[in-house]
Amino acid sequence: MSNPFVRIVEPLDPKQPLKKFFNLSKLEDVRYARLPFSIRVLLEAAIRNCDDFLVKKEDVENILNWKVVQHKNVEVPFKPARVILQDFTGVPAVVDFAAMRDAVKKLGGDPEKINPICPADLVIDHSIQVDFNRRSDSLQKNQDLEFERNKERFEFLKWGSQAFKNMRIIPPGSGIIHQVNLEYLARVVMDQDGYYYPDSVVGTDSHTTMIDGLGVLGWGVGGIEAEAVMLGQPISMVLPEVVGYKLVGNPQPLVTSTDIVLTITKHLRQVGVVGKFVEFFGPGVAQLSIADRATIANMCPEYGATAAYFPVDDISIGYLIQTGRDEEKVMCTKKYLEAVGMLRDFKNSSQDPDFTQVVELDLHTVVPCCSGPKRPQDKVAVSDMKNDFETCLGAKQGFKGFQIAPDRHNNIVKFNFEGCDFELAHGSVVIAAITSCTNTSNPSVMLGAGLLAKKAVEAGLTVKPYIKTSLSPGSGVVTYYLRESGVMSYLSQLGFDVVGYGCMTCIGNSGPLPEPVVEAITQIASTSATFVSNSLLHGDLVVVGVLSGNRNFEGRVHPNTRANYLASPPLVIAYAIAGTIRIDFEKEPLGINASGKKIFLKDIWPTRNEIQAVERQFVIPGMFKEVYQKIETVNKSWNALDAPSDKLYTWNPKSTYIKSPPFFDGLTLALQTPKTIEDAYVLLSFGDSVTTDHISPAGNIARNSPAARYLTSRGLTPREFNSYGSRRGNDAVMARGTFANIRLVNKFIDKQGPQTIHFPSGETLDVFDAAERYKQAGHPLIVLAGKEYGAGSSRDWAAKGPFLLGVKAVLAESYERIHRSNLVGMGVIPLQYLPGEDATTLGLTGRERYTIIIPEKLKPQMNVQIKLDTGKTFHAIMRFDTDVELTYFHNGGILNYMIRKMAS
C-alpha cells in the first residue's frame, strides 16, 4: 500500500525537485508544535514509513496524541535511520547472521535474504588492552598484541563486511565507537533514497545515547533486537513519557562537564526516569558545548532513561562545521530542520514543548565531584571524598561499604617495586586511567588534564611508578590537539602515554597490575611484601582505581581494585599524583617538590579561560578532516588481513573464537505452543542491582574457571585465553562464562564468587557445572533477583548465556530496559513481582521448586500463577510488554521469528 501521507511530501529546494521531505508543518495539526522534540523524531519516522502494515495510521495518530496517550502504555513502531555496533557485541551479531543464513538455507529459503537493510556501522574498539603503559611505544605494542590475540575475530569481521551489504567496518585503532559516531558517522539529517529525514540510531552499546547530545535521537538496544532492526524490522516500543530537564545558570569556574553529568546522574536516579526519555531545555543548555552535552547524554544508562535528548540548535550546526563536515550539506541540514520545526533556540521559552514533568538544575550549584566506590550514581563531592571513603571502609558490605574492621583501617603493606620501597594502604591508587567515550570526546576536560599535567611537572610533582597510568583517547583527533597544543609531553612525563584507541580500562581491559602490587594487595607472602601494623586478612586491602569512565561496578575495572571512582580527566591525574583517595585537596598538598615546597591542587588547576583559549586555537576543522578522511584505510594490519569471499561462512571446528551457535538447532517452520514450566529449580538467588557484568563479564578469564578449563582442553595456555568479551563469537566459552564474575553475590553462598548450590546433591559447584547437572537430569531453571536486574551494559550474552544454561525465566522486582528486551529476544520469560511483593514478603528462600503456569492465550503484562512444591501459590507479572514481544515469545525468540519470516 502507498504511504497515506504523500500529500505532505515536497522538495526542500525547488531547484532540486528529486530531493524531497515529509513536511510535518503541513499536517496542520496544533498538537505537533506542543510535542517534545524527541517525540517529533518518532513521529516523522512513523509518517515516512507508514504502510498500514508495519507502521499504521493509528500509530501516527497515537504519536501525535502523545500528551494524552503517554500514560496509557500504548505500543508504537520505530524504524531508526541506522544501526551502530562495537566489536564485542558486533562479533556475536555477525555470528548470528552467518548462522541464520545456514538456518534459512536448511528451511528451503534464500540465505542471502539475511542481509542488513538498515545501514550498519561496526567500530572495532573493545579489543585492545592496557598490557603496556608508561613507555613511548605502548601504543604500538598494545596494538600488535591486539592483532595477535584477535586476528581470527578480525578476519571474521572482514568476511562479514564483504558478505553482507550495507555493513561498514571501522578498523581497530580508529577510536571509541561513540566518539567516532559523534565526530564522523552522525549525519544529523539523512539524505538517502531521495529523501531528507532526521538521523536516528540504535546501537548495541548502552552508551549509544551519547549521540543525543548532537541532536541525533539514539539509544542502546540488545544485540538481538539490533539484528532485527538491521533486517528491516521496526522496534516495537511503548510510547515513552518525556521528562523535561531544565538547565539554568552558569557553571562555576572550576567545574567540569564530568562534575555536571555526575550531578545529573544522581539527581535523575532520585527522580526515577527508567523507560522514559529525558529532553534538556532552558537557557543553561546554551552555555554547554556539544562535547559537554554529549558527556551528559553519554551517561543516560547510568541514570536509567532510554534517551537523553538535546534538540539541534545553532551550536549543533556550528559543531558540524568545526568537525569538518561538508558545509553545503550542513546548510541543507539547517534548512530542513527549520522547515519541519526541529531547530531549537534554548533561550526562547516560547519554543518549550509540553513535558510529562519538569525538573530543574541550576548549573551554578554544581561542585567538583566523583562517583563511587561501586556505582556511577553514588556521587561524592571532592571535598567529601576522604571522609566518604573512610566511612565506606567500616560500613556494612554493600554499594557503600567494605566491612573492614576498625582496627585495620590504617594498616600498611610495604613492598618493593623496581628496586625501591613503597607502601600500600586502604585507599591507595593503583590504577589511574584517562579513558572512555564519556570524557575523551570532550576537548575542555582533555586539554584541562593536559594543562594540569604541564603545571604539575613544572611544579616538580611526579606519579609513583607502580601506579598503572594510561591515556586511551576516543579518536586520533584528541592526540592531534594534545600534541599540537604542547601538553602531550607533560602527560607522558606523568605516565599518561597514549596506550591505545578504544574503551580499554572502562570496559575492564585494564591489563595486569605489576606482580609486587598484586601481592601486596592480596597479602600473598613473598620476599617482596612485608606486612606491618596488624596482619591483614587475605584480600582485605581496599585499593582504588580512578578513571574518567562511566562504569565502576565492582569487579569490572580490575579484579584487584575493590573501590573504583569515576572522575574528570584532571582529577584522575590529581589523584594519581596524590597516590591515594584519602586526601582533602583543600587542606592537604598533592605533594612536596624537590625544594620542599608544598604544592596544592589549587596551585596547578587550570582556569576555564585558559582551557577555552587553547581549545579555540588548536581544536580546528582541519584536524578532523585529516584524521577521518583516511580512517577506513590507515590501519595496515587490517588491510593485510585475508578473509574468505563466500556468502555462507565456513565454520572452523578448531576455532575457539568463532563457532556456529546452537540457537537454531532443530528449528522448523511450525511454531511450538509455549508450555508451563514445571518444577524448576532456582539456579541463583540475587539481591538488587545485579549488572550484566555480573551475568556475563567482559574481562579476563580466571584460570580456575569453567571457561579456562574448556580453553585448556583445546590446547590453549593462560596467556592465550584473552577476555570473555573477545570470545563472544564462541558459545562454548560464553556459556561457561555466564555468572562467572568473581564479585558475584549469590544468596545461597556465604561469600562472593561464581558458585551456587546444586540442590539435588547439596554440592557447591561453579554455576556452569551446576547448570549442566540440572540440564542432564532434565530440570528447568529460574533465577530470582531484586531491583534493577540487568543494569549496566547492553550485553546480549547476559540473555544468551542463561538461555544456554537452561534458564527458562527470571523473577525480579524490576529490570533494566535493555536487558529485559534481551531476555524477550531469547525466549526467556521476564517475570516481575506484583507491586509491594518480593522474595522476602512472600517468604521465598529459593530452595523451593517453582511451577509457572503459562496459559494458552497470552496478552501483554498479564498476571501468571506460580506454584511452589511447598504448596504456596502467588502471582507475578509476565513482562512481555507488547503484542510484538508475545509474537517473539511464541517463536522462541526474535531471531527464530526472523528466520521463519525469511524462509517462508
C-alpha positions in Angstrom: 0.0 0.0 0.0 1.2 3.5 -0.8 2.0 5.9 2.0 -1.2 7.8 3.1 0.9 10.9 3.9 2.3 11.5 0.4 0.3 14.7 0.4 2.8 16.4 2.6 5.9 15.5 0.5 7.6 18.3 -1.2 11.1 19.3 -2.4 13.3 21.0 0.2 14.8 23.2 -2.6 12.6 23.8 -5.7 15.8 23.8 -7.8 16.3 20.1 -6.7 12.9 18.5 -7.2 14.2 15.0 -6.6 15.4 15.8 -3.1 12.2 15.6 -1.0 11.0 15.5 2.5 7.8 15.0 4.6 6.9 18.5 5.7 5.4 17.9 9.1 4.3 21.5 9.3 1.8 20.7 6.5 0.0 18.3 8.9 -1.8 21.5 10.1 -2.3 19.9 13.5 -1.9 22.1 16.5 -0.6 19.2 18.6 2.6 19.0 16.6 4.0 22.2 17.9 3.5 21.1 21.5 5.3 17.7 21.1 8.7 17.3 22.7 11.4 17.5 20.0 12.4 13.9 20.7 8.8 12.7 20.0 8.8 14.7 16.8 11.6 12.4 15.5 9.4 9.4 16.3 6.5 11.0 14.5 8.5 11.8 11.4 9.8 8.2 11.2 6.2 6.8 11.6 4.8 9.1 8.9 7.7 8.4 6.4 7.4 4.6 6.9 3.6 4.4 7.1 2.5 1.5 5.0 -0.6 0.4 7.1 1.2 -2.9 7.8 4.4 -2.5 9.9 3.5 1.1 10.6 -0.2 2.1 10.6 -2.0 5.5 10.5 -3.2 4.6 14.0 0.4 4.6 15.1 0.9 8.1 13.7 -2.2 9.3 15.5 -1.0 7.9 18.8 2.3 9.7 18.5 0.6 13.0 17.5 -1.7 12.5 20.5 1.3 11.9 22.8 0.1 14.3 25.5 -2.9 12.1 26.1 -1.6 8.7 25.1 1.8 8.8 27.0 0.3 7.3 30.2 -1.6 4.5 28.5 1.1 2.0 27.8 0.5 2.3 24.0 2.9 0.5 21.7 4.3 2.3 18.6 6.8 1.1 16.0 10.0 3.0 15.3 12.4 2.5 12.3 15.7 4.2 13.1 17.8 5.5 10.3 20.8 3.3 11.1 22.4 0.9 13.5 25.8 1.1 15.1 27.8 -1.8 16.7 31.1 -2.3 18.5 33.1 -5.4 18.1 32.3 -7.1 21.5 28.6 -7.0 20.5 29.2 -6.9 16.8 31.0 -10.2 16.5 28.1 -12.2 18.0 25.7 -10.3 15.7 27.7 -11.3 12.6 27.9 -14.8 14.0 24.2 -14.9 14.4 23.7 -13.6 10.8 26.0 -16.3 9.5 24.2 -19.0 11.4 20.8 -17.5 10.3 21.9 -17.8 6.7 22.6 -21.5 7.3 19.2 -22.0 9.0 17.3 -20.3 6.3 19.0 -22.4 3.7 18.1 -25.6 5.7 14.5 -24.5 5.7 14.5 -24.1 1.9 14.8 -20.3 1.8 17.3 -17.9 0.2 20.1 -17.4 2.6 21.1 -14.0 1.1 17.8 -12.6 2.4 19.6 -12.5 5.7 21.3 -9.2 4.9 21.2 -5.7 6.6 18.5 -3.5 5.1 19.1 -0.7 7.6 22.6 0.7 7.2 25.0 -0.5 9.9 28.4 0.7 11.1 30.7 -1.6 13.2 33.5 0.1 15.1 36.2 -2.2 16.4 37.2 -0.5 19.7 36.7 -3.0 22.6 39.6 -5.5 21.9 42.7 -3.5 22.8 44.0 -3.9 26.4 46.5 -1.9 28.5 49.2 -4.5 28.5 51.9 -1.9 28.1 52.0 1.6 29.7 54.4 4.3 30.8 56.6 3.9 27.7 56.8 5.7 24.4 56.0 2.5 22.4 53.0 1.5 24.5 50.5 2.2 21.7 52.3 0.1 19.0 52.9 -2.8 21.4 49.3 -2.9 22.6 48.0 -2.7 19.0 50.4 -5.5 18.0 49.1 -7.7 20.8 45.5 -6.8 19.9 46.0 -8.2 16.4 47.9 -11.2 17.7 45.1 -12.1 20.0 42.2 -11.2 17.8 43.3 -12.0 14.3 40.7 -14.7 13.8 37.9 -12.4 15.1 39.1 -9.6 12.8 39.2 -11.9 9.8 35.7 -13.0 10.5 34.5 -9.4 10.7 36.3 -8.6 7.5 34.4 -11.5 5.9 31.2 -10.0 7.3 31.9 -6.6 5.7 32.2 -8.3 2.3 29.5 -10.9 2.6 26.8 -8.6 3.9 25.7 -5.4 2.1 25.1 -2.2 3.9 27.7 -3.0 6.7 30.7 -0.8 7.1 33.6 -1.7 9.4 35.7 1.0 11.1 39.1 -0.8 11.7 40.8 -1.1 15.1 42.9 1.8 16.2 40.4 4.4 14.9 38.8 5.4 18.2 35.9 4.7 20.5 32.6 3.9 18.9 30.6 6.8 20.3 33.3 9.5 19.7 33.7 8.2 16.1 29.9 8.4 15.8 29.9 12.0 17.1 32.8 13.3 15.1 32.3 11.4 11.9 29.4 8.9 11.4 26.5 11.1 12.5 24.6 13.0 9.8 22.0 14.9 12.0 19.9 14.9 8.9 19.9 11.9 6.5 20.0 12.4 2.7 19.1 8.9 1.4 17.0 7.4 -1.4 15.8 10.9 -2.5 14.6 12.0 1.0 15.8 14.2 3.8 14.8 13.0 7.3 16.2 13.2 10.9 19.2 11.0 11.6 18.4 8.4 14.3 20.3 5.4 15.5 20.1 2.4 17.8 23.3 0.7 18.9 24.5 -2.5 20.6 26.2 -0.4 23.3 24.2 1.2 26.0 26.1 4.5 25.7 24.8 5.0 22.1 22.8 7.8 23.8 26.0 9.9 23.6 24.8 11.0 20.1 21.7 12.5 21.7 24.0 15.4 22.6 24.3 16.4 18.9 20.5 16.2 18.4 20.5 12.7 16.9 17.9 10.6 18.7 19.7 7.3 19.7 19.8 4.7 22.4 21.2 1.3 23.2 19.3 -1.9 22.4 20.2 -5.6 22.8 22.3 -7.1 20.1 19.4 -9.4 19.3 17.0 -6.5 18.8 19.6 -4.7 16.7 19.9 -7.6 14.4 16.1 -7.5 13.7 16.3 -3.8 13.0 19.2 -4.4 10.6 16.9 -6.9 8.8 14.2 -4.2 8.4 12.0 -4.8 11.4 10.8 -1.8 13.4 11.5 -1.5 17.1 8.3 -2.1 19.0 8.3 0.3 21.9 5.9 1.8 24.4 5.4 5.5 23.7 7.5 7.0 26.4 6.9 9.7 28.9 9.3 12.6 28.4 10.9 14.3 31.4 11.9 17.9 30.7 15.2 18.7 32.3 15.6 22.4 32.6 19.1 23.8 32.9 19.6 27.3 34.2 22.6 29.4 35.3 26.3 29.1 34.5 28.8 26.5 35.8 31.4 27.7 38.4 34.9 28.3 37.0 36.4 25.1 38.5 33.5 22.8 37.5 33.9 20.4 34.5 31.4 18.6 32.4 32.2 15.5 34.3 31.0 17.1 37.5 27.8 18.2 35.8 27.0 14.7 34.4 27.7 13.0 37.8 25.4 15.5 39.5 22.6 14.9 36.9 23.1 11.2 37.2 22.4 11.2 40.9 19.5 13.7 40.5 17.7 11.7 37.8 18.2 8.4 39.7 16.3 10.0 42.5 13.6 11.4 40.2 13.1 8.0 38.5 13.4 8.0 34.7 13.6 4.3 33.8 11.9 3.7 30.5 11.4 7.4 29.8 13.0 10.0 27.5 14.8 12.9 29.1 14.8 16.1 27.0 17.0 19.0 28.0 15.9 22.6 27.7 16.3 26.0 29.2 18.9 28.8 28.9 21.5 26.8 30.6 21.8 24.4 27.6 23.1 27.3 25.5 26.0 27.5 27.9 27.1 24.0 27.1 29.2 22.9 24.1 28.3 19.9 22.1 31.1 18.0 23.8 29.5 18.9 27.2 26.1 17.8 26.0 27.5 14.6 24.7 29.1 13.9 28.0 25.7 14.3 29.8 23.9 12.2 27.2 26.5 9.5 27.4 25.7 8.6 30.9 22.0 8.3 30.2 22.1 4.5 31.1 23.6 5.4 34.5 20.5 7.5 35.3 18.3 4.9 33.8 16.5 6.8 30.9 16.0 5.4 27.4 17.3 8.6 25.7 18.8 11.9 26.9 18.0 14.3 24.1 19.4 17.7 23.3 17.5 19.1 20.3 19.6 20.6 17.4 20.4 24.3 17.8 22.9 26.7 16.2 25.7 25.3 18.4 25.0 21.9 17.0 25.2 23.3 13.5 28.5 25.0 14.4 29.9 21.7 15.7 29.3 20.1 12.3 31.4 22.8 10.7 34.0 22.5 13.4 34.4 18.8 12.9 34.9 19.2 9.1 31.5 18.2 7.8 30.7 19.3 4.2 29.4 22.9 4.6 26.8 22.6 1.8 25.3 19.5 3.5 25.3 21.3 6.8 23.3 24.2 5.3 20.8 21.7 3.9 20.6 20.2 7.4 19.8 23.5 9.0 17.2 24.4 6.2 15.5 21.0 6.7 15.3 21.3 10.5 13.8 24.9 10.2 11.2 23.7 7.7 10.0 20.9 10.0 10.1 22.8 13.3 13.0 20.8 14.8 15.7 23.6 15.1 15.8 24.8 18.8 16.6 28.1 20.3 17.1 27.3 24.0 16.9 30.9 25.0 13.4 31.2 23.5 11.0 29.8 26.1 8.1 30.1 23.6 9.5 27.1 21.9 9.3 25.0 25.1 7.1 22.0 24.4 4.8 20.1 26.7 6.6 17.5 29.0 5.3 14.8 31.3 7.1 16.5 34.2 9.8 19.2 34.5 12.8 19.1 36.9 15.4 21.8 37.1 19.1 22.1 37.8 20.9 25.4 38.4 24.4 24.8 36.9 25.9 27.2 39.4 25.1 24.8 42.2 27.3 22.0 40.7 30.6 21.3 42.6 33.6 19.2 41.7 32.8 15.6 42.4 33.5 11.9 41.8 31.2 8.8 41.9 31.9 5.6 43.7 33.1 3.4 45.1 30.9 0.8 43.3 28.2 2.6 41.3 28.1 5.6 38.9 25.1 7.1 40.6 26.8 7.4 44.0 28.1 11.0 43.7 30.6 12.3 46.2 31.8 15.9 46.3 35.6 16.1 46.0 35.7 17.9 49.3 34.0 14.9 51.0 36.0 12.1 49.3 38.4 11.4 52.1 35.7 11.2 54.8 33.3 9.3 52.5 35.9 6.6 51.7 36.8 6.2 55.3 33.2 5.8 56.2 32.8 3.1 53.4 35.7 1.2 54.8 33.9 0.3 58.0 30.3 0.2 56.7 28.4 -3.0 56.1 29.3 -4.8 52.9 27.3 -3.2 50.1 27.4 -0.5 47.5 28.8 2.0 50.0 30.6 -0.4 52.3 33.6 -2.8 52.6 33.1 -4.0 56.2 36.8 -3.7 57.2 37.3 -4.0 60.9 38.1 -0.6 62.6 41.5 -1.8 63.9 42.6 -2.4 60.3 41.6 0.9 58.7 45.2 2.3 59.0 47.2 -0.8 58.2 50.0 -0.5 55.7 51.7 -3.1 53.4 55.3 -2.4 52.4 56.6 -3.8 49.1 59.5 -3.4 46.7 59.0 -2.2 43.1 61.8 -1.9 40.7 64.4 -1.7 43.5 62.6 0.9 45.6 60.4 0.5 48.7 56.8 1.7 48.7 53.7 1.4 50.8 50.1 0.5 50.1 47.2 1.2 52.4 43.4 1.3 52.1 42.6 4.0 49.6 45.9 3.8 47.7 45.5 4.5 44.0 46.9 1.7 41.8 45.1 2.5 38.5 44.6 6.0 37.1 43.1 5.9 33.6 42.0 8.7 31.3 39.7 6.6 29.3 36.2 6.1 28.0 33.8 7.8 25.5 32.3 9.8 28.3 35.2 12.2 28.6 37.8 11.7 25.9 35.5 13.2 23.3 35.5 16.5 25.3 38.4 18.9 24.4 37.7 21.0 27.5 38.4 18.2 30.0 41.2 16.6 27.9 43.0 19.9 27.5 42.3 20.7 31.1 44.1 17.5 32.0 47.0 18.4 29.8 47.3 21.9 31.2 47.2 20.4 34.8 49.9 17.9 33.8 52.1 20.8 32.5 51.7 22.8 35.7 52.3 19.7 37.8 55.5 18.8 36.0 56.7 22.4 36.2 56.0 22.4 39.9 58.1 19.3 40.4 55.4 16.8 41.0 55.5 13.1 39.9 53.4 10.0 40.0 54.7 6.9 41.8 56.0 4.3 39.3 53.8 1.4 40.4 50.6 3.2 39.6 49.2 2.0 36.3 48.6 5.2 34.4 47.2 5.3 30.9 45.6 7.6 28.3 43.3 6.0 25.7 41.8 8.8 23.5 38.5 8.4 21.8 39.9 9.3 18.4 43.1 10.4 16.7 41.8 14.0 16.8 42.4 14.0 20.6 46.1 13.0 20.2 46.4 15.6 17.5 45.3 18.6 19.6 47.1 17.4 22.7 50.3 17.2 20.7 49.7 20.5 18.8 48.9 22.4 22.0 52.2 21.2 23.5 50.7 19.3 26.5 51.3 15.8 25.4 54.9 15.6 26.6 53.8 16.7 30.1 51.2 14.0 30.2 53.8 11.4 29.2 56.2 12.6 31.9 53.5 11.8 34.5 53.0 8.3 32.9 49.9 9.1 30.8 51.2 8.0 27.5 48.8 7.0 24.7 48.2 3.3 25.2 45.5 2.7 22.5 42.4 4.0 20.9 39.5 2.1 22.5 37.4 1.6 25.6 40.2 -0.2 27.5 40.1 0.4 31.2 36.4 1.4 31.3 35.3 -1.9 29.8 37.7 -3.9 32.0 40.6 -4.1 29.5 42.9 -2.6 32.1 45.5 -5.3 31.7 47.6 -6.7 34.5 48.9 -4.8 37.5 52.6 -5.3 38.5 53.0 -8.6 40.4 54.5 -6.9 43.5 51.5 -4.7 43.7 49.1 -7.6 43.3 51.0 -9.5 46.0 50.8 -6.5 48.4 47.0 -6.1 47.7 46.1 -9.8 48.2 48.6 -10.4 51.0 50.5 -13.2 49.3 53.5 -13.7 51.5 56.7 -13.3 49.4 60.1 -11.9 49.7 58.9 -8.6 48.1 56.0 -8.0 50.5 56.4 -7.3 54.2 53.4 -6.8 56.5 53.5 -4.1 59.1 51.0 -3.0 61.7 48.3 -5.6 62.3 48.4 -8.5 59.9 45.6 -8.3 57.3 43.2 -11.0 56.2 43.5 -12.2 52.6 42.0 -9.7 50.2 41.4 -7.1 53.0 43.3 -4.2 51.3 40.9 -1.9 49.5 42.9 -0.2 46.8 41.5 2.2 44.2 41.1 2.7 40.5 40.3 6.2 39.4 39.1 6.5 35.8 37.4 9.1 33.6 34.8 6.5 32.6 31.1 5.8 33.1 31.0 2.4 34.8 32.7 1.4 38.1 30.8 -1.7 39.2 32.8 -3.9 41.5 34.9 -6.4 39.6 34.6 -4.6 36.3 37.6 -2.3 36.1 40.1 -4.8 37.6 39.7 -7.8 39.9 42.1 -6.3 42.5 40.6 -2.8 42.7 37.7 -3.1 45.1 37.0 0.6 45.1 36.7 2.5 41.8 35.8 6.1 41.3 34.6 8.0 38.2 36.3 11.4 37.9 37.1 14.0 35.3 40.5 13.6 33.5 42.1 16.4 35.5 41.1 14.8 38.8 42.4 11.4 37.5 45.8 13.0 37.3 45.4 14.7 40.6 44.6 11.5 42.4 47.4 9.7 40.6 49.9 12.4 41.9 48.5 12.2 45.4 48.7 8.3 45.3 45.6 8.0 47.5 41.9 8.8 47.6 42.3 9.7 51.3 43.2 13.3 50.7 41.5 16.5 51.4 42.7 18.7 48.5 41.7 21.9 50.3 43.8 21.2 53.3 46.5 18.7 52.2 49.1 19.2 49.5 49.3 17.0 46.4 53.0 16.6 47.0 56.2 18.3 48.0 58.7 19.2 45.3 62.4 18.9 45.4 62.7 22.3 47.0 60.5 21.3 49.9 57.5 23.4 48.8 54.0 22.1 49.3 52.0 22.0 46.1 48.2 22.1 46.4 45.7 21.2 43.8 44.5 24.8 43.5 48.1 25.8 42.5 48.0 23.7 39.3 44.3 23.6 38.4 43.8 25.5 35.1 41.1 28.1 34.8 38.2 27.9 32.4 39.6 30.8 30.4 43.0 29.1 30.0 41.3 26.0 28.7 39.0 27.8 26.3 41.8 29.8 24.8 43.8 26.7 24.0 40.7 25.0 22.6 39.9 27.9 20.3 43.4 27.8 18.9 44.0 24.1 18.5 40.7 22.3 18.0 40.1 23.1 14.3 38.2 21.5 11.3 41.5 20.6 9.5 42.3 18.1 12.3 39.0 16.2 11.9 39.3 16.2 8.1 42.8 14.9 8.2 42.1 12.1 10.7 38.8 10.9 9.3 39.4 11.0 5.6 41.7 8.0 6.0 40.0 6.2 8.9 38.9 3.2 6.9 42.3 2.6 5.2 45.0 3.8 7.5 45.4 0.5 9.5 48.0 -1.5 7.6 47.4 -4.7 9.7 43.7 -4.6 9.0 44.4 -4.0 5.3 46.6 -7.1 5.2 44.0 -9.4 6.6 42.7 -12.2 4.3 39.1 -13.0 4.5 37.0 -15.6 2.6 34.6 -14.3 0.0 31.9 -17.0 0.3 28.4 -15.8 1.1 28.0 -18.7 3.6 30.6 -18.8 6.3 32.8 -21.9 6.5 33.0 -22.7 10.2 36.3 -23.9 11.5 35.7 -26.7 14.2 39.1 -26.0 15.7 38.3 -22.3 16.4 38.0 -21.1 19.9 36.8 -17.7 18.8 34.2 -18.3 16.2 31.6 -21.1 16.4 28.2 -21.8 14.9 25.8 -21.2 17.8 23.2 -23.9 18.8 20.3 -21.4 18.9 18.7 -22.6 15.7 19.4 -26.4 16.0 16.2 -28.3 15.2 14.3 -25.2 14.2 11.2 -25.9 12.0 8.7 -23.6 10.2 6.0 -24.8 12.6 5.5 -22.9 15.9 5.7 -24.7 19.2 3.0 -24.0 21.8 4.6 -22.5 24.9 4.4 -24.9 27.8 4.1 -24.5 31.5 7.5 -24.5 33.3 7.2 -27.4 35.8 9.2 -28.0 39.0 12.0 -25.6 38.1 15.0 -25.3 40.5 16.5 -21.9 41.3 19.9 -21.7 39.9 20.8 -18.4 41.7 19.2 -16.0 44.1 20.3 -12.4 44.0 19.7 -9.1 45.7 19.4 -5.7 44.0 21.5 -4.1 41.1 22.8 -7.3 39.6 24.5 -6.0 36.4 25.2 -7.5 33.1 28.8 -7.5 34.2 27.9 -10.0 36.9 25.8 -12.1 34.5 28.3 -12.1 31.6 31.6 -10.5 32.4 33.7 -9.0 29.6 37.1 -9.0 31.4 39.8 -11.6 31.9 39.1 -15.3 32.1 40.1 -16.6 35.6 42.5 -19.5 35.5 40.3 -21.7 37.7 37.0 -21.1 35.8 35.0 -23.5 33.7 35.9 -21.4 30.6 39.6 -21.7 31.4 39.2 -25.5 31.8 37.5 -25.6 28.4 40.2 -23.5 26.7 42.9 -25.5 28.3 41.3 -28.7 27.0 41.5 -27.1 23.5 45.3 -26.7 23.9 45.5 -23.1 24.9 47.7 -21.6 27.6 46.5 -18.9 30.1 48.4 -16.3 28.1 46.2 -17.2 25.1 42.9 -17.0 27.0 42.2 -13.4 26.1 39.0 -11.9 27.6 35.3 -13.0 27.7 34.4 -10.0 25.6 36.8 -11.1 22.8 35.3 -14.6 22.8 31.7 -13.7 22.4 31.7 -15.4 19.0 32.0 -18.8 20.7 29.0 -20.0 22.7 31.0 -22.8 24.4 33.2 -20.2 26.1 30.3 -17.8 26.8 28.0 -20.3 28.4 30.8 -21.2 30.8 31.4 -17.5 31.4 27.8 -16.9 32.4 27.6 -15.8 36.0 31.4 -16.1 36.2 32.1 -12.7 37.8 34.4 -13.1 40.8 32.3 -10.5 42.7 29.0 -12.3 42.2 26.9 -12.3 45.4 24.6 -15.3 45.4 22.4 -15.6 48.5 22.9 -19.4 48.5 26.6 -18.9 49.2 28.2 -17.1 52.2 31.0 -15.5 50.1 31.5 -13.7 46.8 32.2 -15.8 43.8 30.7 -17.6 40.8 29.3 -20.6 42.6 25.9 -22.0 43.6 24.4 -24.9 45.3 23.2 -27.9 43.3 20.2 -28.7 45.4 19.6 -32.4 44.4 23.1 -33.3 45.7 23.7 -30.4 48.1 27.1 -29.8 46.5 28.6 -26.3 46.0 29.7 -26.0 42.3 30.7 -23.5 39.7 27.5 -22.1 38.2 28.1 -23.7 34.8 28.8 -27.1 36.3 25.6 -26.9 38.4 23.5 -25.9 35.4 25.0 -28.8 33.4 23.9 -31.2 36.2 20.4 -29.8 36.1 20.3 -30.0 32.3 21.4 -33.6 32.2 18.7 -34.5 34.7 16.0 -32.6 32.6 15.3 -30.0 35.3 14.4 -26.5 34.1 15.9 -23.5 35.9 14.9 -20.0 37.0 16.7 -17.1 38.6 15.5 -14.9 41.5 16.5 -11.3 41.7 15.8 -7.9 43.3 15.6 -4.5 41.8 17.3 -3.3 38.6 18.2 -6.8 37.4 20.4 -6.5 34.3 21.7 -2.9 34.9 24.7 -1.8 33.0 26.0 -2.6 29.5 23.6 -3.7 26.8 25.0 -7.2 26.6 23.1 -9.8 24.6 25.2 -12.6 26.1 23.7 -11.7 29.5 20.5 -13.2 28.0 22.0 -15.8 25.6 24.2 -17.3 28.4 21.4 -18.0 30.8 19.3 -19.4 27.9 22.1 -21.9 27.1 22.3 -22.8 30.8 18.7 -23.8 30.8 17.2 -20.8 32.5 13.5 -20.6 31.4 12.5 -17.5 33.4 13.8 -14.7 35.7 11.7 -13.5 38.6 12.8 -10.0 39.7 11.4 -6.9 41.4 12.4 -4.7 38.3 14.5 -4.9 35.2 16.9 -2.6 33.3 15.2 -1.8 30.0 17.7 -3.3 27.5 18.2 -6.5 29.5 14.5 -7.2 29.7 14.4 -6.8 25.9 17.3 -9.2 25.5 15.6 -11.8 27.7 12.5 -11.5 25.5 14.6 -11.8 22.4 16.0 -15.1 23.6 12.6 -16.5 24.7 13.5 -16.3 28.4 10.4 -15.1 30.4 10.9 -11.9 32.4 8.6 -12.2 35.4 8.1 -9.3 37.9 6.7 -9.4 41.4 3.4 -7.7 41.9 3.7 -4.2 43.5 4.5 -4.4 47.2 5.8 -8.0 46.9 9.2 -9.5 46.7 11.0 -12.7 47.8 11.1 -11.5 51.4 7.4 -10.6 51.7 6.4 -13.9 50.0 8.8 -15.9 52.2 10.8 -17.3 49.3 14.1 -19.0 50.1 15.0 -20.1 46.6 15.2 -23.7 47.7 11.7 -24.4 46.6 10.7 -25.8 43.2 8.6 -23.5 41.0 5.9 -24.3 38.5 5.0 -21.3 36.3 1.6 -21.7 34.7 1.7 -20.5 31.0 -1.9 -20.1 29.8 -2.8 -20.8 26.1 -3.9 -17.2 25.5 -1.4 -14.6 26.4 -1.6 -10.8 26.5 0.9 -8.1 27.3 1.8 -7.7 31.0 -0.7 -10.3 32.2 -0.5 -11.9 35.6 0.5 -15.6 35.8 0.2 -18.1 38.6 3.3 -19.6 40.2 3.0 -22.7 42.4 5.7 -23.9 44.8 6.4 -27.5 45.9 5.6 -26.3 49.4 2.0 -25.7 48.4 2.3 -21.9 48.3 0.8 -20.1 45.3 1.3 -16.5 44.2 1.1 -14.4 41.1 3.7 -12.4 39.0 3.5 -10.1 36.0 4.7 -11.6 32.8 6.8 -8.7 31.3 6.0 -9.2 27.7 5.1 -5.5 27.2 3.7 -5.6 23.7 2.0 -7.9 21.2 5.1 -8.0 19.1 7.1 -9.3 22.1 4.5 -12.0 22.6 4.9 -12.9 18.9 8.7 -13.3 19.5 8.0 -15.5 22.6 5.7 -17.8 20.6 8.5 -18.2 18.1 11.1 -19.0 20.8 12.8 -15.6 20.3 13.2 -12.8 17.9 15.9 -14.5 15.7 13.7 -17.6 15.3 10.9 -15.3 14.2 13.1 -13.6 11.6 14.4 -16.9 10.2 10.8 -18.2 9.8 9.8 -15.0 8.2 12.7 -15.1 5.7 12.4 -18.8 5.0 8.7 -18.6 4.2 
